[in-house]
Amino acid sequence: ATDCFANNRLSLQLLSSNPLTDLVSFFTGEENKATSKLVEVLADPDWGNSQAIERSPWNKLTGYKSSIFQYWESPEGAKAGASFGIGMGGYINAVQSAAMLVDFPWKMYPPGTTVNDVGGGIGLMAMELIKAFPNLQLKLQDLPDRILQAETEVWPRLLPSAIAEKRIEFKAMDFFVDSPIAGCDVYYASIFATCFGLSNAKMRDLS
């Protein structure tokens, strides 16, 4: 028919109602502009071999002195940080959650098993675990603004029963200063570990 449009499986991911669009906006916006600074960073004698997260192409582009995660915790970066949190939730739904639910023996754990989703953002992965496995108690830890967003906006809207039943605990942390909540049975740190490595963070205190 004339003037009709139908989405396919790819374009469905770009609908404004899909949280994945927030992640697409991140990668095609300032992050994409930062790639223009990659050669400059690699050629810099001080920055080129540095493992410091505040010496990235994004820092070279913006001139910001701390990491992008600290920028997202600041007043000027709060909106971008909230959008990134929603976008990562979209990524988890699209890519990660199905494998996470079936590849680990969650149902074999006894009732009351505690799982700490370290660096879990707004907690959509933790949310899927709670919905699928009644034997699990979840902890969610991330930077303060993401935990505030999860506790006051996302979970009350998407899974208020988990809060009412006390199956989720929210606690902010700085991965490079604070240790995760001690005594949990399982620590899940997939994306966080990929980005920074556990050796750089206080996760090593649990080993």
N, C-alpha and C positions, 0 to 999 in steps of 0.2 A: 504494500500500500504506500501511497505517497506520503512523505513527511513523517514516516514512522521509523523508530529506532529500537533495536533490540540489543540488550547487552549479551556478550558472551562471557565465558568463565573468567577471562582475564579482565575485561572491563568492569565486571561486577566488583572486583577488588578496589576499583577507583571511585566507587560511589561515595558521596560525602557522608553517608550513613555508616560506612565501613571504617573502623578505626585504623585500618592499614593505610588509609590515605594520609594520616598524620605522619607516618613513617616515610611515605613517599615524599611528602613535602619537606621533611628533614633532609633526605638524601639528595633531593633535587634543588634545594635552596642553598643555605649558607655552607653546608657540608660539601656540596658540589663545587662551590666557589673556592673552598679551601684547597681542593686538589690542585689548583693552579699554583699553590705555594709548595708543593711536594718537592720539586727539584731544588728549590731554594733552601728548604729545610735540610735535605740530604747533603747538600754541598756546604752547609754551614759547619765549620770545624767544631763548634760547641754543641750544636743541636743534632748534627747528623747521626752520631752514635749514641745519643742520649736515650735512656729508657724513661725519662721523666714525662708524665702525661701532660704537663703544662708546656712541653716543647713540641707541639704538634703543628701541622699545617694550619689547623684552625686558629691556634694561638698566633701564628705568624700573620694570618689574614686579619684578625680582629685586634691584635695588640693586647688582648686580655692576659693578665699575668698568671692566673690560676687555671685549673682544668675546666673543661666545658661543663663538667658535672657541678663544680662549685659555682660556675656562672648561672646554671639553671636554678641554683638555690638562692641566687641574689634577686632583689626586686626587679632589676631590668631584664633578667633572664627567666623569671618565673613562668611566664606564659609559654615560652618555648619549651621549658622543662615539662610542664603539664602536657603539652601536645606530644612530646617525645614519649612520655609515660603511656599515653593512650595508644600511640603508634606501636610501641613494643608489645602492648596487649594484643593488638591486631596481628603482629608477627607471630606471637605465641599461638594464637588461634589458628592461623593459616599454616604454620610449619611444624610447631613443636609439640603441641599438647597431645595429639593422638599417639605419637610414638612414646611420649613420656608415660602415658597411662597404661600402655600395653607392654612396654619393654622392661618394666621393673615389677618385682613381685609384691606390690603393695598389699594385696589382699591376704598375703601370708603373715603379715605382721599382726601382733596381738592388739586388741582394743586399747586405745590410749597411747599408741605409738606417736611420738612427736616428730614432725618433719619441719625443719627450718628452711624456708626458701630465702636464701641469702642473695641480696641483690635482685629481689623478685619484682621490683618496680611497684606497680599498683596491684599486683597479686593475682593476675588472671590464671596463672599456672596453679597457684595454691587453691584457687577457687575450683578449678577442674578436679583437683585431687579430693577436695572436701565433698564435692557432689558425687564422685564415683566411689569413694571408699569411706564408709562410716566409721571405720576403725581408726582413722587418722585424726590427730590434732595438729593444726598448722600454726607455725610462727612465720611472720613476714617481716623481713628487715631490709631496709634501703635507706637512702638519705632522707632527712626530715621532711622535705616538701612532698616527696613521693608517698611517704607513709601517711602524711596528713591527707593527701588526695585520696589514697586508698581507704582510709578509715572514715573519712567524713563525706566522701562523694561516691566513690565507686562501689564499695561493698554494701552500704546502706541501700543503694539502688538496685544492684544486681543479685546480691545474696544476703539479705538482712538476717535470714534464719541462722547463718553461721555465727553472726555476732550475738544474737539472742541466746544461742546454745553454747556460747563460749568455746567454739571450736577453732577460733582464729585469734591470735594475739599479734598486735602491731607494735613494733619497736624500732625507732630510728637508730641508725648507726653510721659512723664514718668508717669505711672498710680499712683505712690505713691507720686508724687511731684506736678504734674500739674492737673488742672481740664480739663475735656473735653470742647469742644467748647460750649459756653453757648447759650441758646435760641433755641435749636433744638426741634422739636416736638416729636421725638421719639429717645430714646437711646437704641441701641441694643448691649448687652454685654454678650452674652451667654457663650462662651468658657472662656473668661476672668473672668467672675463672678464665673464660676465653679472652676477655678484654684485658685483664690485668695480671692473671696468673696468681695462684694462691700463695706463692712464695713472697709476693710483694705486700701481702695484706695480713691482717691479724688472724686470718683463718689458720695460720700455722700454729697458733697457740692451742688449737684443739687437737693437734696431732700427738 
